């Protein structure tokens, strides 16, 4: 099977290795992001003699005419950043497929692993689907789910998703190649589904009025390699990378965001209901009992540092 590979980033790296190892599949051309080109994929293309076709607009007539000469039978999108329009989608005989790290029709959109953790999900999905003119709405070819435990965070889910995407995408390509691929309409699973928007600068700020469980999920959803959850003490940012629930902690009223105690591993912060133990953090001052972690920027000088961490 001759495929055109539209790809970017770590999501696409393991998938590339899986696909290229199969002698019955040929990547006849590769297209990476035009604005931020993936050096790993470009190097792999050179090693394997795969032509690289770049375009700021993959739906342009000029680009379509360029790639028609490769006679690709299937287009494969793996973390690519441009939207395919109908003429591009239908150009190959087996159309165009996409791998999405979400359990469609739920968790369409962006930053799915972060949102799944924030929403306290007990599993996340990886779905390969046919591309249509909607956003992550095409018919499903293959879907797998993976458990989420309290020991998981953004980093562990990413690692599992990189490998999972490679596996599920490869298996879906083989189903198409062997004529065994079925189409499952997303509307038949759920007529509405869930859409998630991209997370932006400012979305990393902790609201200490939330419950301990909600803040625990929020912190682990933004841990490195994410921007980390942020709060402020005396106008200076504190970046929190890991926290844990306090077993047996009671619900009580007190000033939210206040440091109410120290532990052998960190310190305790009052939340909207109980307490949360902060374990890993970056702060340029000493955290003391009585300090108040605030949910808003209190000085302009903290803005550049926060923005730098988000990028």
N, C-alpha and C positions, 0 to 999 in steps of 0.2 A: 504494500500500500504506500502510495506517495502522499506525503503530508506537507503542508506549510505550517511552520511553527511560529506563532505569535506569542512572545514570552518576555518576562522580565523578573528579575530578582530571585532570591533564594527559593521561592515557591517553584520556580521553573527549572532550577538546577538539577535536583534529584529526578524530576520528571524527564528531563533531557537524557540523563544517563540511562534511565530505564528504557526509554524509547530507542535510543541509538544502539543499545545492546542487542536488539532484535533484528536479525538480518532480513526478516520479511517486511520490515517497515523502513522506508527511506524518507528522511527529511530533505526535501528537494530545495527548500529555501527557508530562511529564518528572518523574522522581523522582530527587532527589539525596540524599546522605547526610543523615540526620536530625540526627546529633550534630555534624557538621562540614560545614556547607553550602558548596558550591562557588560562590563569587561569580561566577566567569566564566560558568558554566552558567546561573546565575540571571539574569545580565544578558542572555545570549543568548536565554533563554526570553522575557524581557520584550520584547526587540527584535523577536522573530518572533511574538509573540502566542501563545506556547505555554503552556498551563496547567501549573502546578507542583503536584504532589500529594505531600505529605510524610507519612511515617508512621514511627513507631518500630518498628512491626511490620507489614511489608508483607503478611504472611500472615493478618492479622486479617480477620474477616468485614466489619468496618466499612470497611477499606481496599478490599477486593475489591468491595464494593457501590459504593464511590465511583468506582472506575475502570471498572467495567462500562459505565457510560454513555458512555464514549468509543468503544466498539466497536472497540478496537484489534485488528488481525489478527495482530500479532506483537509479543512483548516482546523487547527487546534489552537485555542487561546488558553494560556496559562499565566494569569496575573498581568495580562496586557492592559494598557491604560486607555485604549481608544475603543469607541463604540462601533460595532459593525452595522452597516446599513444593508438593506435587503439585497442589493445587487452583489455585494461582497459575500454575504451569508450564503447565497445560492450559487456562487460561482463554481465550487467543486461539486462533483457528482454526489458525494455523501454529505454535502453541506458543511456547516461549521459547528464545532462543539466547544464548550467552555468548562473548566473545572473551577468550582466555587467551594470555599471552605465554610459552608453553611448547610443546614438541613432544610433544603428547599421543600415546600414554598415558604418556610419560615427562615428568617434571617437572610433575606435578600439585602443587597447593598454593600456597605463598606464597614471595615473594622469589626468584622463579625466575631472574632475570638474575644476581643475586648468586651463587646456587648453581651456575649454569652456568659462571661464571668460576672459582669455587673448585674445581670438578671438572675444570677444564682442557678443557672442551668446545671443539670446533672449529666448532660451529654452535649456534644457538638457533632455536626455532620459534615461530610464531604460529599458533594454531588457533582456528577458530570451530566451536563444537559445540552441539548441542541440549542443553539443561539437563535433567538427571534428578535423582533424589533423592540421588545420590552427590556426591562432590566432584570436579569436573572429569572425570567418567566418561561423559558422554553421547556419543552418536554424532557423529562428525566430519562436518562439512559441507565445510570447506576448510582447508587447512594449507599454510603456506609456511615455508621455512627460510632463514636468513641466516648468512653465515660469521662466525666469530670469529677474529681474528688476534692476535698478541702486541702489536699497537699498540692494541688495543681495551681499554676499561675500562668500569666501570659507567656512566659518563656517555655514552660513545659508543654503548653498547648501548641505553640509554634513548632517546636521540635517534632511533635507527633503529627501535626498537620502537614509539614513539609514532606515527611515520609508517606503519609496517608494520601496526599494529593498525587504523588508519583505513582503509587500503587493503583488507586482507583482510576486515574486517567489512563494508565496503560491498559488496564483491564477493559475499560470502555472502548478504547481503540481496537482492541482485539475482538470485542463483540461486533463492532461495525465491520471489521475486516472479514470475519467469518460469517456474516449475515445473520447473527443471532441477537442483534440489538433490538430491544423493544422500546416503545415510547409510552411513558406514563405521564398523562396530563396533570400538571400541577393543580389545576382547578378541581380535579377529581379527588385530590387529597384534602385540600382546603381552598375554598373559593376566594379567600381574602389574603391569607399569608401575613408575613411581617416584613416591613422595610426598615432598614437601619441606615442612618445618615453617617457621613464621615465625621470623625472626631476632629475637633479644631483646637487651636490655641485657646486656653481658658477652661477647657473641659477637664483639665487635670486637677482642678481645685477641689479639695475635700470640703464637704458640708458636714460639720460635726453634729448638726441637728438630726442627721440620719441615724438609723439604728446601728449597733455594733456590727451586725451581720452585713448590712448594706455597705458600711465603710470598709470592712474586711474584704468584701468582694471587689470594691472599687480599687483599693490599694493593690491587690494582686492582679487586677485587670490591667494596671498601668505600670507594673514593675518593669525593670530593664529586660529586654532592650527598648521598652516603651519610655515615655518621658518621665515616669514616676509621678505618683500623687504628690501634691504640694499643699502646704499650709504656710502660715506666717507667725513668727514670734517676734514681737517688738519691731515689726517692719522688715524683718529678714526672713527669706524663704527657708523652709525646712522640707527637704525632699524625702518622702517616706517610701521605701522599697518593699518592706515586709512588715506585716503585723499578724497577730493571732487573737482569736477569741479567748476570753477569760472563763474557764469552766466554772459553773456555779455562780457567775456574776449576777447580782440582783438588779432589778429595775428600780431606779430611784431618781429623784429630782436633784439637780445640781447644775452649776454653770457648765454648759457644753463647751468642749474644747480645752478645758482646764486640765493641766497635768496634776493628777491626784495621788500619785505614788510612784515609787521606783521598784524595779524587780531585778533579779540577777542578770537578766538578758536585755533589759530596756526600761521603759517607763509606761505608766498607765494614763490614758486620756479618757475623760468623761465624754460619752456620746449621748445621743438623744434618748437612749434607754439605759444602757449599762456602762461598761468600761471596755476599752480595747487596749491591748498591749502592743506598743510599737517596738519592733525588734531591729530593723535596719533603716538607717536614715543618714542624711547628710545635712549638717548644720554647722555654721561657723562660730557658734557660741555654745555655752553649756546649757543643757536643758535642766531646769530646776522644778521642784514641786511648787505648784502655784502659777507657773507660766501658763499663758493662755494661747492655744493654737487657734488662729483665726482663719475664717474661710474667705477672706477678701484681701486684695492687695492694699496695703496700707501706705506704701511709699513707691513713688515712680521708679526709684533706682532698682527695684526688684524685677521690673518688667523685662529688661534685656536678658537677664540670666534665665528667667523662666522661658522666654521665647527661644533662647538658644538650645535649651534642653528638649524642647518639643520637636525641633526640626530634625 
